[in-house]
Amino acid sequence: MPVVTRQGQPAWRLRTPRTVLLAWLVWFLIVAVLVWSWQFVSERTIWAFVADAPRQGGDLMARMVPPDWAYTAMLWQPLWDTINIATLGTLLAIIIATPLAFVAARNTTPALPGLRALALLIIVASRSINALIWALLLVMILGPGVLAGIIAIALRSIGFIGKLLYEAIEESDAKPVEAIIATGASPAQMRLYAIVPQVMPAFAGISVYRWDINIREATILGLVGAGGIGLELMASVNVLAWGRVSMIFLLILATVLASEWVSARVRAAVT
């Protein structure tokens, strides 16, 4: 914004007075919300429990040591179920999310009114509900078990994979598309030979990254009856078997570290 000084020379300001006033107003609203939120939390917190939390936490940690190593033999099958829930749920999500992504992308959307809006709605709806909530609903519908966990993971992952994939499709280079169309190729051939080769590295990275996330999410689905090692965790907590709980925590940590290593290696290989 130019401002004339006393010497008649123009000077420049980064913001106009109106912009400065608006910025101060925004900061005032943020502080007011924070103060109100802190008061809301403080009124509903029993601070005596908070003060006693370190002692209670230390007592709980002492009960979890040493881990019940003999219990490990009973955890391999639930752990395998957890890995299967994450893997099959991810595969199911990929199968559903891939065509959704091509419909949601502006440069590959079929010329049908409202189809892209419907695809975007499905993607947003999937991302807005946590996998644990999906699992809770599916356990009520399908009953407890691994199937509910697989479908819950898939329903949660569709939005994640679909969003990142359709953004990758929209960012693809238009020159190969124009070249393929110039040869008289059909829309399906254009997508197959011009779009797919460009997005394959992104597709592989997104899929493996989502699988890595799903390994973590699948470990807790058993808390609502969706199978896996979370079911054993809930059972151990209910009977206060803290040595078993610590053993489950260690096994979950090892599994997550292994999945992180596999995910990092695969992403490095495709980039």
ZAVEXRO-107797 format. One record per residue: chain; residue number from 0; x, y, z of N, C-alpha, C in turn; residue in three letters. Coordinates in steps of 0.001 Angstrom, whole numbers. Each point is the difference from the previous one (the first is absolute). Last residue first. Example, Ala and Ser with C-alpha at 12.3 -4.5 7.8 and 13.67 -1.06 7.14 Angstrom:
PT, A, 1, 12850, -2250, 7080, 820, 1190, 60, -770, 1090, 730, SER;
PT, A, 0, 290, -5720, -70, -890, 1190, 0, 900, 1200, 0, ALA;
This chain:
PT, A, 270, 9469, -44551, -5773, 238, 1417, -249, 1390, 225, -576, THR;
PT, A, 269, -1791, -4286, 1456, -880, 475, -1073, 195, 1480, -306, VAL;
PT, A, 268, 2455, -2396, 3462, 193, -745, -1243, -817, 565, -1149, ALA;
PT, A, 267, -324, 1712, 4461, 1288, 368, -583, 214, -695, -1339, ALA;
PT, A, 266, -3829, -1083, 2466, -113, 1367, -512, 1309, 454, -627, ARG;
PT, A, 265, -23, -4202, 2111, -806, -32, -1219, -119, 1395, -595, VAL;
PT, A, 264, 2232, -429, 4127, 758, -643, -1079, -777, -5, -1311, ARG;
PT, A, 263, -2116, 1635, 3913, 1074, 906, -430, 792, -606, -1153, ALA;
PT, A, 262, -3361, -2648, 2011, -590, 1126, -717, 1074, 933, -528, SER;
PT, A, 261, 1327, -3576, 2761, -454, -497, -1305, -549, 1150, -838, VAL;
PT, A, 260, 1183, 1031, 4403, 1192, -323, -780, -378, -468, -1398, TRP;
PT, A, 259, -3446, 772, 3084, 616, 1273, -379, 1233, -247, -867, GLU;
PT, A, 258, -2143, -3686, 1907, -801, 543, -1099, 562, 1330, -479, SER;
PT, A, 257, 2037, -1999, 3738, 239, -811, -1191, -779, 541, -1193, ALA;
PT, A, 256, -710, 2022, 4174, 1352, 307, -479, 314, -791, -1273, LEU;
PT, A, 255, -4036, -933, 2181, -51, 1325, -624, 1367, 398, -539, VAL;
PT, A, 254, -301, -4021, 2438, -734, -110, -1271, -32, 1337, -731, THR;
PT, A, 253, 1874, -169, 4332, 858, -695, -959, -677, -108, -1366, ALA;
PT, A, 252, -2530, 1826, 3511, 1102, 895, -355, 915, -643, -1035, LEU;
PT, A, 251, -3428, -2628, 1834, -558, 1012, -898, 1096, 955, -463, ILE;
PT, A, 250, 1175, -3131, 3221, -220, -671, -1281, -586, 968, -1031, LEU;
PT, A, 249, 625, 1514, 4428, 1300, -236, -641, -173, -655, -1372, LEU;
PT, A, 248, -3873, 654, 2648, 555, 1283, -442, 1326, -194, -734, PHE;
PT, A, 247, -1939, -3752, 2022, -746, 391, -1201, 526, 1317, -538, ILE;
PT, A, 246, 1731, -1449, 4068, 472, -876, -1073, -692, 333, -1314, MET;
PT, A, 245, -1396, 2230, 3893, 1304, 502, -446, 569, -866, -1109, SER;
PT, A, 244, -4038, -1426, 1940, -201, 1267, -712, 1335, 540, -512, VAL;
PT, A, 243, 21, -3792, 2786, -442, -331, -1359, -183, 1268, -833, ARG;
PT, A, 242, 1026, 558, 4478, 1140, -607, -665, -327, -401, -1432, GLY;
PT, A, 241, -3419, 1635, 2841, 854, 1058, -536, 1257, -537, -643, TRP;
PT, A, 240, -5009, -1506, 1262, 1221, -772, -232, 1030, 923, -654, ALA;
PT, A, 239, -4856, 688, 1463, 1132, 660, 650, 1290, -809, -106, LEU;
PT, A, 238, -4430, -750, -2088, 355, -858, 1139, 1229, 517, 740, VAL;
PT, A, 237, -1689, 2377, -3787, -1193, -281, 801, 305, -862, 1219, ASN;
PT, A, 236, 3378, 962, -3267, -288, 1165, 837, -1188, -286, 920, VAL;
PT, A, 235, 1091, -3280, -3172, 1038, 88, 1027, -226, 1173, 939, SER;
PT, A, 234, -2868, -568, -3739, -210, -1079, 956, 1020, 68, 1132, ALA;
PT, A, 233, 451, 3035, -3595, -1170, 326, 808, -238, -1052, 1063, MET;
PT, A, 232, 3418, -814, -3089, 349, 1125, 860, -1162, 361, 913, LEU;
PT, A, 231, -636, -3251, -3332, 799, -529, 1105, 391, 1108, 972, GLU;
PT, A, 230, -2199, 1315, -3850, -931, -805, 793, 716, -604, 1204, LEU;
PT, A, 229, 2460, 2345, -3301, -714, 903, 908, -990, -729, 876, GLY;
PT, A, 228, 2433, -2078, -3565, 682, -8, 1282, -638, 958, 1000, ILE;
PT, A, 227, -3182, -1959, -3874, 1378, 444, 62, 557, 21, 1407, GLY;
PT, A, 226, -5362, 824, -1310, 1059, -979, -186, 1389, 589, 107, GLY;
PT, A, 225, -4293, 2323, 784, 252, -228, -1422, 1190, -908, -244, ALA;
PT, A, 224, -2149, 1990, 4233, -423, -1319, -435, 275, -324, -1448, GLY;
PT, A, 223, 1206, 3984, 2659, -1451, 17, -210, -481, -1324, -591, VAL;
PT, A, 222, 4582, 631, 976, -618, 602, 1183, -1509, 81, -127, LEU;
PT, A, 221, 2996, -1440, -3544, -502, -1048, 891, -650, 546, 1254, GLY;
PT, A, 220, 2268, 2746, -3213, -1379, -301, -366, -597, -1093, 872, LEU;
PT, A, 219, 4612, 1867, -2, -944, 442, 1020, -1447, -359, -328, ILE;
PT, A, 218, 3866, -974, -2837, 345, -520, 1320, -1014, 383, 1067, THR;
PT, A, 217, -120, 1515, -4629, -559, -1328, 195, 288, -549, 1393, ALA;
PT, A, 216, 1823, 4197, -1519, -1417, 95, 329, -606, -1371, 290, GLU;
PT, A, 215, 4557, 282, -1367, -198, 630, 1304, -1473, 3, 395, ARG;
PT, A, 214, 1094, -1583, -4241, 571, -916, 991, -214, 561, 1396, ILE;
PT, A, 213, -1139, 2697, -3666, -1031, -966, 372, 518, -1059, 964, ASN;
PT, A, 212, 2942, 3276, -1886, -922, 617, 957, -1020, -1015, 496, ILE;
PT, A, 211, 2892, -1434, -3354, 770, 243, 1215, -892, 627, 1075, ASP;
PT, A, 210, -1797, -532, -4280, 124, -1295, 666, 752, 152, 1319, TRP;
PT, A, 209, -265, 3749, -2745, -1277, -261, 655, 22, -1344, 711, ARG;
PT, A, 208, 3768, 1163, -2534, -115, 900, 1150, -1302, -236, 750, TYR;
PT, A, 207, 689, -2291, -4038, 857, -541, 1055, -79, 858, 1260, VAL;
PT, A, 206, -2389, 1502, -3782, -534, -1286, 458, 817, -569, 1157, SER;
PT, A, 205, 1474, 3978, -2192, -1221, 239, 777, -522, -1302, 595, ILE;
PT, A, 204, 3694, -248, -2958, 355, 635, 1257, -1199, 224, 905, GLY;
PT, A, 203, -724, -1701, -4359, 703, -984, 830, 357, 596, 1361, ALA;
PT, A, 202, -1946, 2898, -3158, -960, -1022, 411, 659, -1029, 922, PHE;
PT, A, 201, 2700, 3263, -2076, -802, 581, 1080, -988, -1021, 542, ALA;
PT, A, 200, 2525, -1312, -3742, 850, 162, 1197, -765, 584, 1181, PRO;
PT, A, 199, -2462, -432, -4098, 335, -1269, 627, 960, 145, 1183, MET;
PT, A, 198, -1849, 3416, -3216, -420, -34, 1404, 383, -1294, 704, VAL;
PT, A, 197, 993, 891, -4701, 488, 1155, 753, -304, -114, 1493, GLN;
PT, A, 196, -1540, -3303, -3206, 1457, -54, 208, 541, 1165, 834, PRO;
PT, A, 195, -4744, -13, -1042, 429, -1054, 923, 1520, -67, 155, VAL;
PT, A, 194, -2082, 3044, -3200, -144, 383, 1407, 618, -1036, 925, ILE;
PT, A, 193, 75, -658, -4785, 540, 1337, 271, -24, 354, 1483, ALA;
PT, A, 192, -1658, -4220, -1916, 1335, 177, -550, 620, 1360, 303, TYR;
PT, A, 191, -4469, -1389, 1576, 881, -1151, 200, 1434, 298, -415, LEU;
PT, A, 190, -3521, 3204, -656, 282, -177, 1423, 1037, -1096, 216, ARG;
PT, A, 189, -1462, 704, -4401, 721, 1181, 472, 367, -158, 1476, MET;
PT, A, 188, -2755, -3232, -1969, 1399, -167, -403, 854, 1180, 450, GLN;
PT, A, 187, -4625, 268, 748, 562, -1074, 819, 1468, -229, -333, ALA;
PT, A, 186, -2442, 3124, -2625, 261, 495, 1361, 611, -1063, 909, PRO;
PT, A, 185, 1050, -684, -5129, -1237, 181, 753, 317, 558, 1385, SER;
PT, A, 184, 3132, 876, -4460, -274, -947, 1076, -1308, 341, 698, ALA;
PT, A, 183, 2554, 2169, -3811, -1339, -553, -146, -364, -1006, 1070, GLY;
PT, A, 182, 4032, 2836, -497, 85, -1232, -789, -1363, -639, -225, THR;
PT, A, 181, 597, 3902, 2735, 265, 349, -1400, 100, -1230, -894, ALA;
PT, A, 180, -394, -410, 4734, -1282, 365, -608, 181, 312, -1480, ILE;
PT, A, 179, 3858, -853, 2533, -790, -1232, -153, -1329, 306, -672, ILE;
PT, A, 178, 2771, 3647, 1045, 612, -817, -1046, -796, -1272, -252, ALA;
PT, A, 177, -1276, 2874, 3523, -303, 609, -1303, 580, -835, -1147, GLU;
PT, A, 176, 1046, -1339, 4376, -1438, -169, -230, -373, 548, -1371, VAL;
PT, A, 175, 4423, 639, 1574, -245, -1379, -461, -1474, -263, -289, PRO;
PT, A, 174, 1004, 4325, 1737, 563, -229, -1341, -154, -1444, -472, LYS;
PT, A, 173, -1244, 1925, 4424, -1036, -56, -1039, 565, -331, -1375, ALA;
PT, A, 172, 1598, -1386, 5241, 365, 825, -1144, -1029, -171, -1113, ASP;
PT, A, 171, -1341, -671, 5248, 750, -674, -1059, 200, 928, -1191, SER;
PT, A, 170, -2534, 769, 4202, 1306, 635, -179, 830, -649, -1107, GLU;
PT, A, 169, -4328, -1663, 1330, -191, 1371, -476, 1324, 704, -265, GLU;
PT, A, 168, 64, -4328, 1895, -506, -66, -1374, -161, 1405, -575, ILE;
PT, A, 167, 1180, -428, 4528, 1122, -374, -859, -425, -69, -1466, ALA;
PT, A, 166, -3328, 774, 3178, 860, 1179, -91, 1223, -291, -869, GLU;
PT, A, 165, -2894, -3517, 957, -613, 897, -985, 774, 1317, -110, TYR;
PT, A, 164, 1495, -3199, 3176, 162, -498, -1361, -632, 945, -1016, LEU;
PT, A, 163, -382, 865, 4675, 1380, 182, -448, 189, -448, -1443, LEU;
PT, A, 162, -4302, -639, 1919, 351, 1421, -44, 1412, 203, -547, LYS;
PT, A, 161, -1618, -4463, 661, -686, 692, -1084, 414, 1452, -117, GLY;
PT, A, 160, 1613, -2651, 3620, 606, -389, -1273, -621, 778, -1151, ILE;
PT, A, 159, -1888, 762, 4249, 1421, 368, 5, 640, -291, -1353, PHE;
PT, A, 158, -4499, -1351, 720, 134, 1449, -120, 1445, 447, -71, GLY;
PT, A, 157, -948, -4605, 735, -459, 422, -1328, 211, 1504, -194, ILE;
PT, A, 156, 796, -2435, 4182, 1130, 224, -905, -426, 510, -1369, SER;
PT, A, 155, -3118, -1235, 3555, 798, 1147, 433, 1057, 370, -1033, ARG;
PT, A, 154, -2638, -3829, -701, -856, 1187, -73, 757, 1256, 419, LEU;
PT, A, 153, 2191, -4211, 394, -216, 372, -1401, -809, 1287, -105, ALA;
PT, A, 152, 687, -1893, 4266, 1252, 546, -521, -185, 479, -1437, ILE;
PT, A, 151, -3630, -2224, 1915, 209, 1293, 661, 1269, 669, -500, ALA;
PT, A, 150, -974, -4380, -1442, -870, 978, -666, 174, 1382, 621, ILE;
PT, A, 149, 2374, -3556, 1983, 459, 207, -1375, -820, 1081, -690, ILE;
PT, A, 148, -1300, -1375, 4356, 1221, 794, 3, 512, 297, -1399, GLY;
PT, A, 147, -3741, -2853, 579, -360, 1374, 350, 1227, 905, -4, ALA;
PT, A, 146, 711, -4591, -650, -660, 608, -1160, -390, 1443, 276, LEU;
PT, A, 145, 1855, -2855, 3449, 984, 614, -886, -664, 716, -1168, VAL;
PT, A, 144, -2876, -563, 4536, 864, -839, -809, 868, 797, -939, GLY;
PT, A, 143, -5185, 422, 2715, 1437, 132, 248, 802, -942, -882, PRO;
PT, A, 142, -4718, 1867, -1824, 458, -804, 1120, 1500, 141, 178, GLY;
PT, A, 141, -2889, 2364, -3201, 523, -1293, -436, 340, -946, 1133, LEU;
PT, A, 140, -1873, 4410, 892, -715, -494, -1179, 415, -1433, -345, ILE;
PT, A, 139, 2057, 2390, 3623, -1434, -71, 303, -786, -608, -1163, MET;
PT, A, 138, 4543, 821, -596, -154, -1085, 972, -1463, -162, 387, VAL;
PT, A, 137, 1155, 3616, -2754, 6, -1262, -733, -100, -1203, 931, LEU;
PT, A, 136, 304, 4419, 1814, -1251, -161, -742, -70, -1366, -679, LEU;
PT, A, 135, 3996, 1123, 2192, -1083, -109, 981, -1340, -228, -689, LEU;
PT, A, 134, 3777, 877, -2669, 42, -1347, 577, -1131, -210, 997, ALA;
PT, A, 133, 578, 4297, -1892, -463, -954, -1012, -59, -1404, 581, TRP;
PT, A, 132, 1894, 3189, 2728, -1455, 193, -68, -597, -918, -1059, ILE;
PT, A, 131, 4640, 56, 411, -566, -599, 1211, -1524, 132, 6, LEU;
PT, A, 130, 2577, 2067, -3440, -120, -1454, -189, -624, -671, 1208, ALA;
PT, A, 129, -1234, 5153, -1115, 1149, -775, 443, -252, -1495, -161, ASN;
PT, A, 128, -2082, 4153, -2931, -367, -934, 1065, 1196, -879, 320, ILE;
PT, A, 127, 41, 3319, -3534, -552, 719, 1148, -328, -908, 1183, SER;
PT, A, 126, 1622, -1320, -4490, 1053, 608, 809, -523, 626, 1278, ARG;
PT, A, 125, -3013, -1932, -3195, 903, -1038, 504, 1041, 591, 948, SER;
PT, A, 124, -2931, 2923, -2252, -716, -763, 1028, 897, -1072, 605, ALA;
PT, A, 123, 1665, 2496, -3660, -68, 822, 1221, -683, -760, 1125, VAL;
PT, A, 122, 165, -2078, -4225, 1352, 148, 535, -14, 788, 1307, ILE;
PT, A, 121, -4028, -426, -2391, 391, -1289, 577, 1381, 99, 645, ILE;
PT, A, 120, -1537, 3749, -2355, -792, -187, 1215, 378, -1309, 689, LEU;
PT, A, 119, 1875, 969, -4205, 604, 822, 1051, -749, -154, 1322, LEU;
PT, A, 118, -1801, -2158, -3769, 1274, -615, 366, 683, 782, 1123, ALA;
PT, A, 117, -3938, 1808, -1830, -302, -1212, 772, 1281, -682, 457, LEU;
PT, A, 116, 366, 3714, -2857, -447, 429, 1327, -302, -1203, 884, ALA;
PT, A, 115, 1058, -788, -4512, 1183, 413, 757, -383, 434, 1411, ARG;
PT, A, 114, -3496, -1072, -2906, 775, -1202, 321, 1241, 349, 821, LEU;
PT, A, 113, -3423, 3120, -1951, -101, -412, 1399, 855, -1193, 380, GLY;
PT, A, 112, -1054, 567, -5138, -257, 1033, 1024, -117, -607, 1398, PRO;
PT, A, 111, 3039, -1853, -4098, -1305, -295, 583, -247, 997, 1125, LEU;
PT, A, 110, 4026, -1207, -3246, -919, 1128, -208, -1403, -372, 460, ALA;
PT, A, 109, 4766, -1957, 2097, -941, -200, -1115, -1017, 1126, -56, PRO;
PT, A, 108, 4958, 646, 2088, -1393, -240, 368, -846, -245, -1237, THR;
PT, A, 107, 4849, 1152, 558, -398, -1341, -439, -1454, -307, 304, THR;
PT, A, 106, 2373, 4161, 1124, 474, -294, -1350, -353, -1404, -489, ASN;
PT, A, 105, -1129, 1703, 4460, -621, 845, -1028, 392, -421, -1412, ARG;
PT, A, 104, -376, -3379, 4323, 966, 901, -636, -658, 765, -1156, ALA;
PT, A, 103, -2347, -3428, 2441, 98, 1256, 741, 951, 992, -642, ALA;
PT, A, 102, -592, -4439, -1747, -1251, 750, -165, 101, 1369, 675, VAL;
PT, A, 101, 3586, -2956, 466, -72, 410, -1401, -1284, 778, -282, PHE;
PT, A, 100, 577, -1836, 4308, 974, 1067, -228, -48, 493, -1443, ALA;
PT, A, 99, -2630, -3726, 1268, -537, 1239, 571, 939, 1174, -279, LEU;
PT, A, 98, 1380, -4383, -1193, -955, 599, -949, -628, 1283, 526, PRO;
PT, A, 97, 3022, -2031, 3032, 649, 320, -1276, -981, 526, -1040, THR;
PT, A, 96, -1284, -1629, 4453, 438, 1395, -88, 585, 352, -1351, ALA;
PT, A, 95, -1484, -4513, 1187, -1131, 936, -67, 468, 1419, -289, ILE;
PT, A, 94, 3224, -3457, 496, -900, -412, -1083, -1145, 999, -168, ILE;
PT, A, 93, 2974, 556, 3630, 650, 331, -1274, -927, -317, -1167, ILE;
PT, A, 92, -1369, -1269, 4322, -95, 1453, -183, 620, 418, -1323, ALA;
PT, A, 91, 390, -4494, 1293, -1389, 311, -336, -178, 1487, -251, LEU;
PT, A, 90, 4209, -1416, 1504, -252, -477, -1357, -1423, 320, -448, LEU;
PT, A, 89, 1164, 950, 4482, 674, 911, -931, -253, -409, -1441, THR;
PT, A, 88, -1616, -2822, 3375, -742, 1256, -7, 604, 1013, -952, GLY;
PT, A, 87, 2260, -4051, 709, -1199, -212, -813, -870, 1261, -50, LEU;
PT, A, 86, 3878, 197, 2712, 367, -262, -1391, -1234, -151, -887, THR;
PT, A, 85, -489, 627, 4749, 591, 1182, -630, 249, -229, -1487, ALA;
PT, A, 84, -1583, -3650, 2526, -1014, 1062, -16, 532, 1229, -731, ILE;
PT, A, 83, 2998, -3524, 786, -947, -305, -1073, -1099, 1052, -111, ASN;
PT, A, 82, 3074, 321, 3549, 686, 285, -1265, -929, -269, -1183, ILE;
PT, A, 81, -1637, -1136, 4243, 153, 1454, -121, 662, 380, -1316, THR;
PT, A, 80, -330, -4553, 1142, -1314, 544, -362, 75, 1509, -194, ASP;
PT, A, 79, 3813, -2123, 1620, -186, -332, -1413, -1351, 518, -494, TRP;
PT, A, 78, 849, 385, 4552, 858, 925, -737, -124, -243, -1505, LEU;
PT, A, 77, -2286, -2950, 2943, -613, 1342, -46, 838, 1019, -766, PRO;
PT, A, 76, 1979, -4275, 499, -1190, -53, -838, -752, 1337, -18, GLN;
PT, A, 75, 3816, -428, 2823, 367, -46, -1415, -1225, -25, -904, TRP;
PT, A, 74, 157, -48, 4985, -241, 1263, -709, 294, -75, -1491, LEU;
PT, A, 73, 670, -3354, 3638, -1432, 140, -263, -317, 1239, -852, MET;
PT, A, 72, 4465, -1065, 1496, -447, -1106, -854, -1473, 115, -360, ALA;
PT, A, 71, 2125, 3040, 3101, 260, 293, -1410, -536, -1083, -922, THR;
PT, A, 70, 128, 81, 4941, -1276, 312, -664, 172, 233, -1498, TYR;
PT, A, 69, 3631, -679, 3097, -652, -1262, -333, -1307, 210, -754, ALA;
PT, A, 68, 2564, 3671, 1787, 549, -543, -1244, -672, -1295, -414, TRP;
PT, A, 67, -1312, 4308, 2958, -288, -1428, 70, 446, -653, -1316, ASP;
PT, A, 66, 2216, 4575, 2300, -1032, -508, -905, -159, -1515, 145, PRO;
PT, A, 65, 1716, 2696, 4327, 473, -312, -1353, -1156, -437, -901, PRO;
PT, A, 64, -1318, 3592, 1796, 1365, -536, -92, 131, -1161, 987, VAL;
PT, A, 63, -3938, 2742, -363, 202, -537, -1344, 1397, -595, -205, MET;
PT, A, 62, -1457, 2257, 4059, -769, -1239, -137, 235, -664, -1359, ARG;
PT, A, 61, 1937, 4220, 897, 654, -1023, 819, -723, -1335, -107, ALA;
PT, A, 60, -1863, 3759, -2103, 1169, -455, -722, 734, -1087, 782, MET;
PT, A, 59, -3663, 2084, 2094, -438, -835, -1121, 1192, -541, -783, LEU;
PT, A, 58, 836, 3057, 3476, -478, -1273, 557, -430, -950, -1118, ASP;
PT, A, 57, 1227, 4382, -1180, 1159, -780, 424, -390, -1349, 560, GLY;
PT, A, 56, -3436, 3007, -1133, 692, -487, -1188, 1214, -840, 346, GLY;
PT, A, 55, -2340, 2115, 3488, -806, -1080, -573, 665, -589, -1240, GLN;
PT, A, 54, 2024, 3747, 1981, 103, -1160, 893, -779, -1190, -553, ARG;
PT, A, 53, -273, 4132, -2356, 1344, -598, -66, 150, -1230, 888, PRO;
PT, A, 52, -4222, 2439, 98, 249, -805, -1198, 1416, -567, -61, ALA;
PT, A, 51, -2293, 3068, 3270, 339, -1362, 406, 400, -879, -1191, ASP;
PT, A, 50, -1434, 4513, -594, 1166, 61, 875, 469, -1394, 396, ALA;
PT, A, 49, -3962, 385, -2509, 1154, 377, -820, 1268, 31, 852, VAL;
PT, A, 48, -4083, -735, 2166, 390, -1178, -785, 1225, 298, -851, PHE;
PT, A, 47, -1880, 3537, 2344, 608, -935, 960, 444, -1275, -697, ALA;
PT, A, 46, -2420, 3362, -2329, 1430, 231, 51, 694, -866, 1031, TRP;
PT, A, 45, -4381, -352, -3169, 247, -217, 1428, 1511, 63, 197, ILE;
PT, A, 44, -3205, 2323, -3963, 1135, -843, 330, 134, -98, 1515, THR;
PT, A, 43, -3045, 2842, -2630, -425, -1400, -106, 1144, -972, 259, ARG;
PT, A, 42, 506, 4822, 20, -1198, -216, 799, -426, -1469, 37, GLU;
PT, A, 41, 3666, 1393, -2742, 331, 92, 1416, -1204, -292, 888, SER;
PT, A, 40, -470, 260, -4748, 701, -1221, 414, 249, 6, 1504, VAL;
PT, A, 39, -1930, 3848, -1851, -930, -1121, -173, 637, -1305, 476, PHE;
PT, A, 38, 2661, 3874, -140, -964, 87, 1100, -980, -1169, -56, GLN;
PT, A, 37, 3038, 399, -3535, 695, -374, 1224, -943, 51, 1197, TRP;
PT, A, 36, -1666, 1478, -4120, 195, -1447, -17, 697, -464, 1277, SER;
PT, A, 35, -590, 4634, -688, -1278, -657, 268, 160, -1514, 60, TRP;
PT, A, 34, 3758, 2506, -1215, -340, 267, 1401, -1304, -689, 366, VAL;
PT, A, 33, 1329, -218, -4500, 899, -781, 846, -323, 181, 1475, LEU;
PT, A, 32, -2344, 2613, -3152, -415, -1405, -82, 869, -874, 892, VAL;
PT, A, 31, 1167, 4541, -386, -1263, -141, 724, -485, -1449, -1, ALA;
PT, A, 30, 3819, 1105, -2535, 294, 34, 1439, -1275, -191, 806, VAL;
PT, A, 29, -502, 340, -4638, 713, -1234, 336, 289, -71, 1493, ILE;
PT, A, 28, -1910, 3950, -1734, -976, -1096, 18, 668, -1322, 382, LEU;
PT, A, 27, 2769, 3759, -582, -838, 177, 1181, -1026, -1129, 119, PHE;
PT, A, 26, 2690, 175, -3866, 774, -425, 1161, -815, 138, 1290, TRP;
PT, A, 25, -1966, 1611, -3939, 117, -1458, -52, 777, -526, 1204, VAL;
PT, A, 24, -274, 4644, -531, -1306, -551, 368, 33, -1529, 14, LEU;
PT, A, 23, 3785, 2358, -1528, -137, 112, 1447, -1324, -570, 474, TRP;
PT, A, 22, 669, 161, -4626, 921, -969, 603, -87, 37, 1523, ALA;
PT, A, 21, -2431, 3213, -2470, -601, -1328, -136, 889, -1069, 641, LEU;
PT, A, 20, 1630, 4385, -197, -1107, -74, 941, -658, -1374, -41, LEU;
PT, A, 19, 3350, 884, -3152, 580, -85, 1343, -1098, -137, 1046, VAL;
PT, A, 18, -1307, 748, -4429, 517, -1355, 156, 602, -199, 1382, THR;
PT, A, 17, -1488, 4305, -1132, -1151, -916, 117, 462, -1439, 200, ARG;
PT, A, 16, 3239, 3377, -861, -568, 97, 1352, -1189, -932, 206, PRO;
PT, A, 15, 3500, -1631, -3603, -818, 1207, 148, -514, 84, 1433, THR;
PT, A, 14, 4690, -2491, -1370, -1442, -181, 127, -685, 1358, 103, ARG;
PT, A, 13, 4675, -244, -840, -354, -1379, -323, -1509, -204, 4, LEU;
PT, A, 12, 2352, 4705, -1297, -360, -766, 1188, -451, -1389, -431, ARG;
PT, A, 11, 3116, 4425, -2172, -853, -1184, -150, -220, -676, 1346, TRP;
PT, A, 10, 1117, 5261, -2191, 488, -1097, 833, -1014, -1135, -85, ALA;
PT, A, 9, 1439, 4909, -2921, -912, -1107, 340, 699, -1046, 857, PRO;
PT, A, 8, 1069, 5382, -14, 426, -1242, -612, -969, -1124, 393, GLN;
PT, A, 7, -11, 4677, 1544, -660, -203, -1271, 395, -1269, -719, GLY;
PT, A, 6, 1200, 1742, 4461, 899, 445, -1061, -607, -208, -1388, GLN;
PT, A, 5, -2273, -1466, 3872, 93, 1454, 63, 911, 545, -1098, ARG;
PT, A, 4, -2273, -4662, -1173, 660, 510, 1188, 42, 1526, -31, THR;
PT, A, 3, -3449, -3852, -2257, 838, 1171, -283, 578, 519, 1304, VAL;
PT, A, 2, -1558, -5124, -1607, -322, 1087, 919, 970, 1138, -279, VAL;
PT, A, 1, -1921, -5140, -2306, 843, 1196, -28, -506, 1056, 958, PRO;
PT, A, 0, -258, -5586, 61, -850, 1200, 0, 882, 1246, 0, MET;
